[in-house]
């Protein structure tokens, strides 16, 4: 039960209120949250603590997170968005 609650909370936190971020994070959450491993959920949780400006910069490829696991997750989200076009 705890994992279901955690996934629901993360899904809610993926709603940022900025259209550009919502278009990336929303579909990622819908497709990937059910299958993410606990360590990947931890990484997503850390990603969602970042400021919206940082997330935009990372998703647009202007900057890269200094944390490799965050950078890998950002790239995974970007790849999913590209494959959905």
Secondary structure, DSSP 8 states (H G I E B T S, - for coil): -HHHHHHHHHHHHT--S-HHHHHHHHHHHHHHGGG--HHHHHHHHHHTTS-HHHHHHHHTTSS--SSHHHHHHHHHHHHHHHHT-
